[in-house]
């Protein structure tokens, strides 16, 4: 009974610490965004400038969430664009033909053929990227290019952090 109380109290303590840390991080980010310098924040909080920079930077989880959000938006746009090439009867016949060849290919040690849906999606994605490249000043494409560039920059930042943690690059 008393061990259970200690476990619950420890869990409450850990949750309170996590909340306090998140609130502190949010405050540091807010005052930095409002224009207060890193040195001033460090002095006021009793931290080093390096620690303040760490608090101002987004966490790996935040970067991953932003990347996932951009990927989700891109996938939704591609799927909607791909829907215009959906031909139900032809696709069913072709997919049935490919399914019938699947066992033969497996016996020969060959991989499966791509599905019609994956080919349609690849075609739509290629067409979208061509449209983005051919109309660089279109307002929608400007936003899409910006988001894709953000995604690439965030992924590169995550990769650099992982490399530093693993000791590959210091």
C-alpha positions in Angstrom: 0.0 0.0 0.0 2.7 2.5 1.0 4.8 1.5 -2.1 1.9 2.4 -4.3 1.6 5.8 -2.6 5.3 6.5 -3.2 5.0 5.4 -6.9 2.0 7.7 -7.4 3.8 10.6 -5.6 6.9 10.1 -7.8 4.8 10.1 -10.9 3.1 13.4 -9.8 6.5 14.9 -9.0 7.8 13.9 -12.5 4.8 15.4 -14.2 5.1 18.6 -12.2 8.8 18.8 -13.1 8.1 18.2 -16.8 5.3 20.9 -16.8 7.6 23.4 -15.1 10.4 22.7 -17.6 8.0 23.1 -20.5 6.6 26.4 -19.1 10.2 27.7 -18.5 11.2 26.7 -22.0 8.1 28.5 -23.4 8.9 31.6 -21.4 12.5 31.6 -22.6 11.3 31.2 -26.2 8.7 34.0 -25.8 11.1 36.6 -24.3 13.7 35.7 -26.9 11.2 36.1 -29.7 10.2 39.5 -28.2 13.8 40.6 -28.6 15.6 39.9 -25.3 19.1 38.7 -26.0 20.5 35.3 -25.2 23.1 36.8 -22.7 20.4 38.8 -20.9 18.2 35.7 -20.6 21.2 33.6 -19.4 22.1 36.2 -16.8 18.5 36.5 -15.5 17.9 32.8 -15.4 21.3 31.8 -14.0 22.1 29.7 -17.1 24.9 29.6 -19.7 24.3 31.1 -23.1 24.7 27.6 -24.6 21.9 26.3 -22.4 19.7 29.3 -23.5 20.4 28.4 -27.1 19.4 24.8 -26.4 16.1 26.0 -24.8 15.3 28.4 -27.8 15.9 25.7 -30.4 13.0 23.3 -31.0 13.3 19.8 -29.5 13.7 16.7 -31.7 10.1 15.8 -31.0 8.9 19.2 -32.2 11.0 18.9 -35.3 9.7 15.4 -36.0 6.1 16.6 -35.4 6.6 19.5 -37.9 8.1 17.2 -40.5 5.2 14.8 -40.1 2.7 17.6 -40.5 4.3 18.8 -43.7 4.5 15.2 -45.0 0.8 14.7 -44.2 -0.1 17.8 -46.1 2.0 16.8 -49.1 0.5 13.2 -49.1 -3.0 14.6 -48.9 -2.4 17.0 -51.8 -0.8 14.2 -53.9 -3.7 11.8 -53.2 -6.3 14.4 -54.2 -4.3 15.1 -57.4 -4.0 11.4 -58.1 -7.7 10.8 -57.8 -8.3 12.4 -61.2 -6.6 9.5 -62.9 -8.6 6.8 -61.1 -10.1 4.4 -63.7 -12.0 1.8 -61.7 -12.6 -1.0 -64.2 -9.2 -0.9 -65.9 -7.4 -0.7 -62.6 -9.3 -3.7 -61.2 -8.4 -5.8 -64.3 -4.8 -4.8 -64.3 -4.4 -5.3 -60.5 -6.0 -8.8 -60.9 -3.4 -9.6 -63.6 -0.6 -8.5 -61.4 -1.9 -10.5 -58.5 -2.1 -13.6 -60.6 1.6 -13.2 -61.5 2.6 -12.6 -57.9 3.1 -16.4 -57.0 5.1 -17.0 -60.1 7.3 -14.0 -59.3 7.7 -15.2 -55.7 8.8 -18.7 -56.8 11.4 -17.1 -59.1 12.7 -15.0 -56.2 11.4 -11.8 -57.8 9.8 -9.0 -55.8 6.2 -8.1 -56.2 5.1 -5.8 -59.0 4.1 -2.3 -57.9 0.4 -1.7 -57.3 -1.7 0.4 -59.6 -2.4 2.8 -56.7 1.3 3.2 -56.0 2.0 3.9 -59.7 -0.9 6.4 -59.9 0.5 8.2 -56.8 4.0 8.3 -58.3 2.7 9.6 -61.5 0.7 12.3 -59.7 3.6 13.3 -57.5 5.9 13.6 -60.6 3.3 15.7 -62.3 2.9 18.0 -59.2 6.6 18.5 -59.0 6.8 19.3 -62.7 4.0 21.9 -62.2 5.8 23.4 -59.3 9.0 23.7 -61.3 7.3 25.0 -64.4 5.3 27.7 -62.6 7.7 29.1 -59.9 5.7 32.3 -59.3 2.3 30.7 -58.8 1.2 31.6 -55.2 0.2 28.1 -54.3 3.4 26.7 -55.6 5.5 29.3 -53.8 3.9 28.1 -50.5 4.4 24.5 -51.3 8.1 25.0 -52.3 8.6 26.9 -49.0 7.1 24.1 -47.0 9.1 21.4 -48.8 12.3 23.5 -48.2 11.4 23.8 -44.5 10.9 20.1 -44.3 14.3 19.4 -45.9 16.0 21.9 -43.5 14.3 20.4 -40.5 15.3 16.9 -41.6 18.9 18.0 -42.1 18.9 19.6 -38.6 17.6 16.4 -37.1 20.2 14.4 -38.9 23.0 16.7 -37.8 21.8 16.3 -34.2 21.8 12.6 -34.5 25.2 12.6 -35.9 26.6 14.7 -33.1 25.0 12.5 -30.5 26.4 9.4 -32.1 29.9 10.9 -32.2 30.1 10.7 -36.0 30.6 14.5 -36.2 31.4 16.7 -33.4 
